[in-house]
C-alpha cells in the first residue's frame, strides 16, 4: 500500500517538478537546484565548512562529480563566483541525451504493461547497465535514500519520459510520463 501511495504522489508531483525547471543546455553535465538555497561545501564532505548559496532558477555547470564513502554524489560547481561542492540532495542533474533503449522498452510496455514489474528489486547499477546514462538524475532534498533516474525517449512524436525511482539503490517504482 505504501508503494502505491508513493507512486500516486510521484505521478502528481513529477509533471509539476519537470515544468518548474527551464530547459538545460544540450551539451555537458548541468545542475538545477530544487530548493531556493543549498549549502555549498568547501570539500565533498558533509562535515566540511559550508555556507548557503541562493540560486536564481538557472542551470549551472557541473564539471565533475565524486562519490563519498556512503556512495552519495557530490557536484563540483561555481555559483555566483563561489566554488565548492553541492551534495546530491535537492539537485536535478542533467546527464545524458535521449535514450533509444528506453524507447524500445516503451514499445514492449505498450504490448505488456507488466514488463515494469521486471524492474522491481533491480539495483541502480543493473538499471544503468540495462538503460545506460539517464537523461536526468535527482535526489529530493529531504530524502537522500531516494534517487530518481529519468530517461527521455528518443524517436517519439510526443515527449515521453521513463522515470525509475530507487530507494537505497533498489528499484521501488517505474513509470512513463507524457
C-alpha angles and dihedrals in degrees: 000000000000090000091053092048090051090047092051092050090047092050091054098041101040099070089047091049092049093050093049095069123069117236112281123232111274100237129057135009116307136180133211123195113232089196130057091244136011134186114264110208128208089223135018089265129104089221094054122105113275143176129199116254124200118229125214097213092262132123115256130202118259105196094177144006134197135189122231127217089276090055093249118144123240122195122212107221145163111218123178090341093310120115124206147101130298120203115233092251114105095009129113109207121204104211116157145005132262118313125236090185092056089047090054090047088053090056089054089047091055089058097040119016092189089073087089089067089063088069096055111111096016117131126243089252091054091050092049090048091050099042105018126220112356121235090230137011126190141172119200112242094237099042117049090173090071125076125177119205115194128192121194108215117240122224098021126136090215124045106259126178126194110210125194120190118205128189115197087351093302122114110255099167143358132192146153123245127198 
